[in-house]
């Protein structure tokens, strides 16, 4: 957030999280009916969510909803606590309105996050009923030799507390993780995850989504679409950070290893949304993420095929007011372009 930019990035992130946790941010205005989205068996009061990575441990969920998000995704959460990669591990590319991170799934672990969420479970049920669902992003421990067992454990422990679960197989900062996007590996993993989800004792079982990288070949994308449709996975999150470095980057930090997010990712992620929407024939809901900092960016992703969008890096550069600004501009643009609501605009570019 702008005032925190004098601090090192990770310290600023921690302080912003604490401010949200203590409810120190002004409450958002109510949303208009045009912004409501019904997807993933849920009602979303607006399509603008907070991406995973900001509240990794589920420490500030209630304060984050007050900022005006339509949904919040916490995580990534791993089964056992782990420190993640050595610091420094996050870098601002100010000239590019971008961030490079190599956090490496720093996590308090399933048990701590479950305890935290269990303590506010009744609150979340009320929020979900009011159109503010909760997502939980699941990962594997760096030292794990059985990735599927890690994700299955996440479903079992955290599934009853989530409206949707995310199988994150696309962070570039855990060695070997992106290999799980391969066709055979992904089919095996998701078969186990979906079976565990179906066994959950809760009445309303969470949707299961897969978060993919923007750095995939067309064959990779076709394979993922094929597996998603074959197994009946509920949705896709497109996309994670990129390991590519566009030639347009100006910041001297651009050579740091890790995943790049923010403005330079916007077009790449939108193009990946467009392709995955086509490959799944518009039958699989998509959450679009990557470089959203305006209503125009959000609508671009919605028209490309996203039912919902998420943001994170824009908060670093523009602070909490950006959430309301994105929603207001989105509403204006929907009206200007002749859409009654967000849902009418989903995939509109494919109908031309």
Buried (B, 14 or more C-beta within 10 A) or exposed (E): BEEBBEEBBBEBBEBBBEBBBEEEBEEBEEBBEBBBBEBBBBBBBBBBBBBBBBBBBBBBBBBBBBBBBBBBBBBBBBBBBBEBBEEEBBBBBBEBBBBBBBBBBBBBBBEBBBEBBEEBEEEBEEBBEEBBBBBBBBBBBBEBEEBBEBBBBBBBBBBBBBBBBBBBBBBBBBEEBBEBBBBEBBBBBBBBBBEBBEEBEEEEBBBBBBBBBBBBEEEBBBBBBBBBBEBEBBBBBBBBBBBEEBEEBEBEBBEBEBBBBBBBBBBBBBBBBBBBBBBBEBEBBBBBBBBBBBBEBBBBBBBBBBBBBBBBBBBBBBBBBBBBBBBBBBBEBBEEEEBEBBBBBBBBBBEE
